[in-house]
Every structure is written in C-alpha cells, then in structure tokens.
Amino acid sequence: MDSSLLTEARLDDVVTLQWTLDEDEIRLRIAFSLPEPLDDEEYWLGFGISDQGGMVGSDLAIFVPSYSNATEDRLIDVHGTLYGYPTIDKCGQDWRLIGHSRTENDETFASTLH
C-alpha cells in the first residue's frame, strides 16, 4: 500500500483501507485481497461513509472496473436513502477516481472525496 497515506486499517483478511484527511478532501485507497483469482466476470466494489453507521444517510462510491478492457473504469457517486439500492448523487460528483490496479488475486482503487 502507499506509505504517503497516513492512516491504515486492516478490516479483515480481505479488505485494507488507507486514508489521509486535509481541509478540502479525503484521499482513500481500498485494497481487496481475494482468496480466489479474479476472472473477467462482471463485479463491483463499494465503500460508504455515514455519520450514523448505516446505509441510510451514507455517501457511497461504487467502483466498476473495466472488463477485458471493453470499457473504462468508473467510480459512481451515490447516497443511501434506505436499506436498498442507493440513489445516484445529483448534487455533484464528490467521489473522484484517481487510480486502479489489479493482479490475479487483488483489486485496489484509490479515490478522493471532496
């Protein structure tokens, strides 16, 4: 992981978070180490922040990687209004994709939150 990111939390054997905070943004890197090799099936990775600790009221980023280079990587900015599918955030793009890497068993994406 990136040593310039100041804080790190290993959530379990699969997910590691790193982040820095400043006055204008949060820089975040999320790494997933999977027990099985990744294949070219479609999947997505999501991360959310909530001051209430749940889906309702959360600000979420959904990372959709390109599949076999057929599309570009995307980071979708959404928010939780209920315990179900999130809603596209139409108030402005707060989450921005700044990087992505993939190996056979690992997927990492980096973003900023303004």
DSSP file (Angstrom, degrees, kcal/mol; ACC not computed):
  #  RESIDUE AA STRUCTURE BP1 BP2  ACC     N-H-->O    O-->H-N    N-H-->O    O-->H-N    TCO  KAPPA ALPHA  PHI   PSI    X-CA   Y-CA   Z-CA
    1    1 A M              0   0    0      0, 0.0     2,-0.5     0, 0.0     0, 0.0   0.000 360.0 360.0 360.0 170.9    0.0    0.0    0.0
    2    2 A D    >   -     0   0    0      1,-0.1     3,-1.3     2,-0.0    27,-0.1  -0.610 360.0-157.0 -81.2 119.0    1.0    3.6   -0.3
    3    3 A S  T 3  S+     0   0    0     -2,-0.5    -1,-0.1     1,-0.2     0, 0.0   0.649  88.1  69.8 -72.4 -13.8    3.2    4.9    2.5
    4    4 A S  T 3  S+     0   0    0     16,-0.0     2,-0.4     2,-0.0    -1,-0.2   0.671  79.2  89.3 -77.3 -15.2    2.2    8.5    1.9
    5    5 A L  S <  S-     0   0    0     -3,-1.3    15,-0.2     1,-0.1    23,-0.0  -0.723  72.8-151.3 -81.9 131.1   -1.3    7.7    3.2
    6    6 A L        +     0   0    0     -2,-0.4     2,-0.4    13,-0.1    14,-0.2   0.806  67.1  45.5 -82.2 -33.2   -1.2    8.3    6.9
    7    7 A T  E     -A   19   0A   0     12,-2.3    12,-2.4     2,-0.0     2,-0.4  -0.913  60.0-175.7-120.0 139.3   -3.8    6.0    8.4
    8    8 A E  E     -A   18   0A   0     -2,-0.4     2,-0.4    10,-0.2    10,-0.2  -0.990   6.5-176.0-135.0 141.8   -4.4    2.4    7.7
    9    9 A A  E     -A   17   0A   0      8,-2.6     8,-2.9    -2,-0.4     2,-0.8  -0.977  14.8-153.6-136.5 122.7   -7.0   -0.1    9.0
   10   10 A R  E     -A   16   0A   0     -2,-0.4     6,-0.2     6,-0.2     3,-0.1  -0.865  12.1-172.8 -93.5 111.1   -7.0   -3.8    8.1
   11   11 A L        -     0   0    0      4,-1.9     2,-0.3    -2,-0.8    -1,-0.2   0.840  61.1 -41.6 -77.2 -34.0  -10.7   -4.7    8.4
   12   12 A D  S    S-     0   0    0      3,-1.2    -1,-0.1    -3,-0.1    -3,-0.0  -0.869  82.9 -59.4-168.3-162.5  -10.2   -8.5    7.9
   13   13 A D  S    S+     0   0    0     -2,-0.3     3,-0.1     1,-0.2    20,-0.0   0.582 132.0  40.9 -72.7  -7.8   -8.1  -10.8    5.7
   14   14 A V  S    S+     0   0    0      1,-0.2    19,-3.2    18,-0.1     2,-0.4   0.814 107.6  51.8-107.7 -41.3   -9.7   -9.4    2.6
   15   15 A V  E     + B   0  32A   0     17,-0.2    -4,-1.9    15,-0.0    -3,-1.2  -0.873  48.8 177.8-116.7 131.8  -10.0   -5.5    3.0
   16   16 A T  E     -AB  10  31A   0     15,-2.3    15,-2.7    -2,-0.4     2,-0.4  -0.998  11.3-161.9-125.9 132.8   -7.4   -2.9    3.9
   17   17 A L  E     -AB   9  30A   0     -8,-2.9    -8,-2.6    -2,-0.4     2,-0.3  -0.903   7.8-178.4-111.3 141.8   -8.2    0.9    4.0
   18   18 A Q  E     +AB   8  29A   0     11,-2.1    11,-2.6    -2,-0.4     2,-0.3  -0.990  13.8 163.1-132.3 144.3   -5.7    3.7    3.9
   19   19 A W  E     -AB   7  28A   0    -12,-2.4   -12,-2.3    -2,-0.3     2,-0.3  -0.997  25.2-159.1-157.5 158.2   -6.6    7.4    4.1
   20   20 A T  E     - B   0  27A   0      7,-1.8     7,-2.0    -2,-0.3     2,-0.4  -0.961  15.9-150.4-131.7 152.5   -5.4   10.9    4.7
   21   21 A L  E     + B   0  26A   0     -2,-0.3     2,-0.3     5,-0.2     5,-0.2  -0.966  21.0 160.3-122.2 139.1   -7.5   13.9    5.7
   22   22 A D        -     0   0    0      3,-1.9    -2,-0.0    -2,-0.4     0, 0.0  -0.817  56.6 -82.9-139.4-171.8   -6.9   17.6    4.9
   23   23 A E  S    S+     0   0    0     -2,-0.3     3,-0.1     1,-0.2    -2,-0.0   0.803 123.4  30.6 -65.6 -29.2   -9.2   20.6    4.9
   24   24 A D  S    S+     0   0    0      1,-0.2     2,-0.3     0, 0.0    -1,-0.2   0.703 121.3   5.1-105.5 -22.8  -10.5   20.0    1.4
   25   25 A E        -     0   0    0     87,-0.0    -3,-1.9     2,-0.0     2,-0.5  -0.976  52.6-123.3-157.4 165.2  -10.6   16.3    0.8
   26   26 A I  E     -BC  21 113A   0     87,-1.9    87,-2.1    -2,-0.3     2,-0.5  -0.980  23.4-152.3-110.8 128.0  -10.1   12.7    1.9
   27   27 A R  E     -BC  20 112A   0     -7,-2.0    -7,-1.8    -2,-0.5     2,-0.4  -0.910  23.1-177.2 -98.9 128.4   -7.7   10.6   -0.1
   28   28 A L  E     -BC  19 111A   0     83,-3.1    83,-3.0    -2,-0.5     2,-0.4  -0.980  19.4-173.2-133.4 136.0   -8.7    7.0    0.2
   29   29 A R  E     -BC  18 110A   0    -11,-2.6   -11,-2.1    -2,-0.4     2,-0.5  -0.999   8.0-168.3-127.3 130.2   -7.3    3.7   -1.1
   30   30 A I  E     -BC  17 109A   0     79,-2.6    79,-2.1    -2,-0.4     2,-0.4  -0.977   3.4-168.9-120.5 124.8   -9.2    0.4   -0.7
   31   31 A A  E     -BC  16 108A   0    -15,-2.7   -15,-2.3    -2,-0.5     2,-0.5  -0.954   5.0-164.2-118.1 132.1   -7.4   -2.9   -1.3
   32   32 A F  E     -BC  15 107A   0     75,-2.9    75,-2.1    -2,-0.4     2,-0.7  -0.968   1.3-166.0-114.3 120.2   -9.2   -6.2   -1.6
   33   33 A S  E     - C   0 106A   0    -19,-3.2    73,-0.2    -2,-0.5    -2,-0.0  -0.917  18.5-158.0-106.3 107.5   -7.1   -9.4   -1.4
   34   34 A L        -     0   0    0     71,-3.2     4,-0.1    -2,-0.7   -20,-0.0  -0.609  21.5-138.9 -94.2 144.1   -9.3  -12.2   -2.6
   35   35 A P  S    S+     0   0    0      0, 0.0    -1,-0.1     0, 0.0    70,-0.0   0.757  91.9  49.3 -70.4 -23.7   -8.9  -15.9   -1.8
   36   36 A E  S    S-     0   0    0     69,-0.1    -2,-0.1     1,-0.0     0, 0.0  -0.880  99.6 -97.7-114.4 146.9   -9.7  -16.9   -5.3
   37   37 A P        -     0   0    0      0, 0.0    68,-0.2     0, 0.0     2,-0.2  -0.311  41.6-111.7 -60.7 144.8   -8.2  -15.4   -8.5
   38   38 A L        -     0   0    0     66,-3.7     2,-0.2    65,-0.2    68,-0.1  -0.530  34.9-167.6 -73.5 142.5  -10.3  -12.7  -10.2
   39   39 A D        -     0   0    0     -2,-0.2    -1,-0.0     2,-0.1     0, 0.0  -0.560  39.3 -90.2-116.5-170.7  -11.8  -13.7  -13.6
   40   40 A D  S    S+     0   0    0     -2,-0.2     2,-0.1    27,-0.1     3,-0.1   0.191  80.9 124.0 -91.7  19.2  -13.4  -11.5  -16.2
   41   41 A E  S    S-     0   0    0      1,-0.1     2,-0.2    26,-0.0    -2,-0.1  -0.439  73.1 -94.7 -71.8 154.5  -16.9  -11.8  -14.8
   42   42 A E        +     0   0    0     -2,-0.1     2,-0.3    25,-0.1    -1,-0.1  -0.480  59.7 146.5 -72.8 139.2  -18.6   -8.5  -14.0
   43   43 A Y        -     0   0    0     22,-0.2     2,-0.3    -2,-0.2     0, 0.0  -0.944  28.1-148.4-157.5 171.9  -18.4   -7.3  -10.4
   44   44 A W        -     0   0    0     -2,-0.3     2,-0.4    20,-0.1    20,-0.2  -0.963   6.7-142.4-145.3 161.6  -18.2   -4.1   -8.5
   45   45 A L  E     -E   63   0B   0     18,-2.5    18,-3.6    -2,-0.3     2,-0.3  -0.986  20.3-167.3-126.6 136.8  -16.7   -2.8   -5.2
   46   46 A G  E     -E   62   0B   0     -2,-0.4     2,-0.3    16,-0.2    16,-0.2  -0.916  12.1-179.1-129.0 154.1  -18.3   -0.3   -2.9
   47   47 A F  E     -E   61   0B   0     14,-2.2    14,-3.1    -2,-0.3     2,-0.3  -0.985   9.6-173.5-147.9 139.2  -17.4    1.8    0.0
   48   48 A G  E     -E   60   0B   0     -2,-0.3     2,-0.4    12,-0.2    12,-0.2  -0.960  14.8-151.8-137.6 155.9  -19.5    4.2    2.1
   49   49 A I  E     +E   59   0B   0     10,-2.5    10,-2.8    -2,-0.3     2,-0.3  -0.985  20.6 169.8-124.5 134.3  -19.2    6.7    4.9
   50   50 A S        -     0   0    0     -2,-0.4     3,-0.5     8,-0.2     8,-0.1  -0.992  34.3-150.2-146.2 135.9  -22.0    7.5    7.3
   51   51 A D  S    S+     0   0    0     -2,-0.3    -1,-0.1     6,-0.3     6,-0.1   0.630 105.5  49.4 -76.9 -11.5  -22.1    9.5   10.5
   52   52 A Q  S    S-     0   0    0      2,-0.2    -1,-0.2     4,-0.2     3,-0.1   0.457 110.8-119.9-104.2  -4.1  -24.9    7.2   11.7
   53   53 A G  S    S+     0   0    0     -3,-0.5     2,-0.3     1,-0.3    -2,-0.1   0.731  78.1  81.0  76.8  22.5  -23.1    3.9   10.9
   54   54 A G  S    S-     0   0    0      2,-0.3    -1,-0.3     1,-0.1    -2,-0.2  -0.824  91.3 -90.1-145.7-174.7  -25.7    2.6    8.4
   55   55 A M  S >  S+     0   0    0     -2,-0.3     3,-1.9     2,-0.1    25,-0.3   0.896  97.3  85.6 -69.8 -42.7  -26.9    2.7    4.8
   56   56 A V  T 3  S+     0   0    0      1,-0.3    -2,-0.3    25,-0.1    25,-0.2  -0.450 105.4   9.0 -66.8 126.7  -29.4    5.5    5.4
   57   57 A G  T 3  S+     0   0    0     23,-2.9    -6,-0.3     1,-0.3    -1,-0.3   0.504  98.0 139.6  83.5   5.6  -27.7    8.8    5.0
   58   58 A S    <   -     0   0    0     -3,-1.9    22,-2.1    22,-0.2     2,-0.5  -0.480  49.8-138.4 -84.7 153.6  -24.5    7.4    3.8
   59   59 A D  E     -EF  49  79B   0    -10,-2.8   -10,-2.5    20,-0.2     2,-0.3  -0.963  33.3-171.6-107.4 122.4  -22.3    8.8    1.0
   60   60 A L  E     -EF  48  78B   0     18,-2.9    18,-2.4    -2,-0.5     2,-0.4  -0.851  24.3-155.9-124.3 151.3  -21.0    5.9   -1.2
   61   61 A A  E     -EF  47  77B   0    -14,-3.1   -14,-2.2    -2,-0.3     2,-0.6  -0.995  10.7-162.8-120.0 129.1  -18.6    5.2   -4.0
   62   62 A I  E     -EF  46  76B   0     14,-2.3    14,-2.9    -2,-0.4     2,-0.5  -0.957   8.1-155.0-113.8 116.1  -19.2    2.2   -6.3
   63   63 A F  E     -EF  45  75B   0    -18,-3.6   -18,-2.5    -2,-0.6    12,-0.2  -0.801   9.6-173.4 -93.5 124.8  -16.2    1.2   -8.3
   64   64 A V  E     - F   0  74B   0     10,-2.9    10,-2.4    -2,-0.5   -20,-0.1  -0.939  15.6-150.0-117.6 105.6  -16.9   -0.6  -11.5
   65   65 A P        -     0   0    0      0, 0.0   -22,-0.2     0, 0.0     2,-0.1  -0.311  26.0 -96.4 -73.5 158.5  -13.7   -1.9  -13.2
   66   66 A S        -     0   0    0      5,-0.1     2,-0.6   -24,-0.1     7,-0.1  -0.461  35.5-133.5 -69.0 147.2  -13.3   -2.3  -16.9
   67   67 A Y  S >  S-     0   0    0      1,-0.2     3,-2.1    -2,-0.1     4,-0.1  -0.920  78.2 -24.6-108.6 114.0  -14.0   -5.8  -18.1
   68   68 A S  T 3  S-     0   0    0     -2,-0.6    -1,-0.2     1,-0.3   -28,-0.0   0.837 116.2 -67.5  53.3  36.0  -11.4   -7.1  -20.5
   69   69 A N  T 3  S+     0   0    0      2,-0.1    -1,-0.3     1,-0.1    -3,-0.0   0.697 107.1 125.6  59.6  22.3  -10.6   -3.5  -21.5
   70   70 A A  S <  S+     0   0    0     -3,-2.1     2,-0.3     2,-0.0    -2,-0.1   0.775  75.8  13.8 -80.8 -26.2  -14.0   -3.2  -23.1
   71   71 A T  S    S-     0   0    0     -4,-0.1     2,-0.2     3,-0.0    -2,-0.1  -0.837  87.1 -94.8-137.0 174.2  -15.0   -0.1  -21.0
   72   72 A E        -     0   0    0     -2,-0.3    -5,-0.1     1,-0.1     2,-0.1  -0.625  47.2 -95.4 -88.5 153.2  -13.3    2.4  -18.8
   73   73 A D        -     0   0    0     -2,-0.2     2,-0.4    -7,-0.1    -1,-0.1  -0.399  47.6-160.8 -60.2 143.7  -13.1    2.1  -15.0
   74   74 A R  E     -F   64   0B   0    -10,-2.4   -10,-2.9    -2,-0.1     2,-0.5  -0.977  20.5-160.9-132.2 146.1  -15.9    4.0  -13.4
   75   75 A L  E     -F   63   0B   0     -2,-0.4     2,-0.5   -12,-0.2   -12,-0.2  -0.983  18.2-157.7-122.4 116.9  -16.5    5.4   -9.9
   76   76 A I  E     -F   62   0B   0    -14,-2.9   -14,-2.3    -2,-0.5     2,-0.6  -0.836   7.3-143.7-102.2 126.7  -20.2    6.1   -9.3
   77   77 A D  E     +F   61   0B   0     -2,-0.5    12,-2.5   -16,-0.2     2,-0.3  -0.801  35.7 155.0 -91.4 118.2  -21.1    8.6   -6.6
   78   78 A V  E     -FG  60  88B   0    -18,-2.4   -18,-2.9    -2,-0.6     2,-0.3  -0.847  28.8-144.5-135.5 169.9  -24.3    7.5   -4.8
   79   79 A H  E     -FG  59  87B   0      8,-2.5     8,-2.7    -2,-0.3     2,-0.5  -0.989  20.6-117.3-139.0 151.9  -26.1    8.0   -1.5
   80   80 A G        +     0   0    0    -22,-2.1   -23,-2.9    -2,-0.3   -22,-0.2  -0.753  33.3 163.4 -90.7 125.1  -28.2    5.8    0.7
   81   81 A T  S    S-     0   0    0     -2,-0.5     2,-0.3     1,-0.3    -1,-0.1   0.514  73.5  -1.1-111.3 -13.1  -31.8    6.9    1.3
   82   82 A L  S    S-     0   0    0      2,-0.2     2,-1.9   -27,-0.1    -1,-0.3  -0.943  92.2 -76.0-160.7 174.9  -33.0    3.5    2.5
   83   83 A Y  S    S+     0   0    0     -2,-0.3     2,-0.3    -3,-0.1    -3,-0.0  -0.597 106.7  54.9 -83.7  81.2  -31.8   -0.1    3.1
   84   84 A G  S    S-     0   0    0     -2,-1.9    -2,-0.2   -29,-0.0    -3,-0.1  -0.857 102.6  -7.0-175.6-155.1  -31.8   -1.0   -0.6
   85   85 A Y  S    S-     0   0    0     -2,-0.3    -4,-0.3     1,-0.1    -3,-0.1  -0.376  72.8-122.3 -61.6 133.2  -30.4    0.2   -3.8
   86   86 A P        -     0   0    0      0, 0.0     2,-0.4     0, 0.0    -6,-0.2  -0.291  21.1-117.9 -74.2 165.5  -28.6    3.6   -3.4
   87   87 A T  E     -G   79   0B   0     -8,-2.7    -8,-2.5     1,-0.0     2,-0.1  -0.834  29.3-102.9-105.7 139.5  -29.6    6.7   -5.4
   88   88 A I  E     -G   78   0B   0     -2,-0.4     2,-0.8   -10,-0.2   -10,-0.3  -0.397  39.3-118.5 -58.6 132.8  -27.2    8.5   -7.9
   89   89 A D        +     0   0    0    -12,-2.5     3,-0.5     1,-0.2   -12,-0.1  -0.679  35.3 177.0 -79.5 110.1  -25.9   11.6   -6.2
   90   90 A K        +     0   0    0     -2,-0.8    -1,-0.2     1,-0.2     3,-0.1   0.350  63.7  83.9 -95.8   4.6  -27.2   14.5   -8.3
   91   91 A C  S    S-     0   0    0      1,-0.3    -1,-0.2     0, 0.0     2,-0.2   0.456 111.9 -63.5 -85.7  -0.3  -25.8   17.2   -6.0
   92   92 A G        -     0   0    0     -3,-0.5     2,-1.1   -15,-0.1    -1,-0.3  -0.407  59.0 -74.9 129.8 152.5  -22.4   17.0   -7.6
   93   93 A Q        +     0   0    0      1,-0.2    21,-0.1    -2,-0.2    -3,-0.1  -0.678  50.4 163.8 -82.7  99.9  -19.6   14.4   -8.1
   94   94 A D        +     0   0    0     -2,-1.1    20,-1.9    19,-0.1     2,-0.4   0.853  59.7  66.2 -83.8 -38.2  -17.9   14.3   -4.6
   95   95 A W  E     -D  113   0A   0     18,-0.2     2,-0.4   -35,-0.2    18,-0.2  -0.705  65.7-173.7 -87.2 134.2  -16.0   11.0   -5.2
   96   96 A R  E     -D  112   0A   0     16,-2.2    16,-2.0    -2,-0.4     2,-0.4  -0.996  22.8-129.3-131.3 130.4  -13.3   11.0   -7.9
   97   97 A L  E     +D  111   0A   0     -2,-0.4    14,-0.3    14,-0.2     3,-0.1  -0.627  30.7 168.2 -75.8 126.9  -11.3    8.0   -9.1
   98   98 A I  E     -     0   0A   0     12,-2.8     2,-0.3    -2,-0.4    13,-0.2   0.455  60.6  -6.0-118.8  -5.0   -7.6    8.7   -9.0
   99   99 A G  E     -D  110   0A   0     11,-1.3    11,-2.6     2,-0.0    -1,-0.4  -0.934  48.5-168.4 179.5 159.3   -6.2    5.2   -9.6
  100  100 A H  E     +D  109   0A   0     -2,-0.3     2,-0.3     9,-0.2     9,-0.2  -0.967   6.9 178.4-156.8 138.9   -6.8    1.5  -10.0
  101  101 A S  E     -D  108   0A   0      7,-2.4     7,-2.6    -2,-0.3     2,-0.4  -0.989   5.1-169.9-141.8 153.9   -4.7   -1.6  -10.1
  102  102 A R  E     +D  107   0A   0     -2,-0.3     2,-0.2     5,-0.2     5,-0.2  -0.994   8.0 172.3-146.2 134.2   -5.4   -5.3  -10.4
  103  103 A T        -     0   0    0      3,-2.4   -65,-0.2    -2,-0.4     3,-0.2  -0.655  57.2 -78.3-123.2-173.3   -3.5   -8.5  -10.1
  104  104 A E  S    S+     0   0    0      1,-0.2   -66,-3.7    -2,-0.2     3,-0.0   0.880 128.3  13.5 -57.5 -40.7   -4.7  -12.1  -10.1
  105  105 A N  S    S+     0   0    0    -68,-0.2   -71,-3.2   -70,-0.0     2,-0.4   0.330 118.4  71.9-118.9   6.4   -6.0  -12.0   -6.5
  106  106 A D  E     -C   33   0A   0    -73,-0.2    -3,-2.4    -3,-0.2     2,-0.4  -0.958  46.7-175.1-131.2 144.4   -6.0   -8.3   -5.7
  107  107 A E  E     +CD  32 102A   0    -75,-2.1   -75,-2.9    -2,-0.4     2,-0.4  -0.996  11.8 178.9-134.0 129.1   -8.1   -5.3   -6.7
  108  108 A T  E     -CD  31 101A   0     -7,-2.6    -7,-2.4    -2,-0.4     2,-0.4  -0.997   4.8-180.0-132.6 134.1   -7.2   -1.8   -5.5
  109  109 A F  E     -CD  30 100A   0    -79,-2.1   -79,-2.6    -2,-0.4     2,-0.4  -0.993   9.6-158.3-131.1 148.7   -8.9    1.5   -6.2
  110  110 A A  E     +CD  29  99A   0    -11,-2.6   -12,-2.8    -2,-0.4   -11,-1.3  -0.944  19.3 162.5-122.6 142.6   -8.0    5.0   -5.0
  111  111 A S  E     -CD  28  97A   0    -83,-3.0   -83,-3.1    -2,-0.4     2,-0.3  -0.943  29.1-129.8-148.9 168.2  -10.3    8.0   -4.8
  112  112 A T  E     -CD  27  96A   0    -16,-2.0   -16,-2.2    -2,-0.3     2,-0.5  -0.926  12.1-153.1-118.9 152.5  -10.8   11.4   -3.3
  113  113 A L  E      CD  26  95A   0    -87,-2.1   -87,-1.9    -2,-0.3   -18,-0.2  -0.984 360.0 360.0-124.6 118.6  -13.9   12.7   -1.5
  114  114 A H              0   0    0    -20,-1.9   -19,-0.1    -2,-0.5    -1,-0.1   0.400 360.0 360.0 -98.0 360.0  -14.4   16.4   -1.6
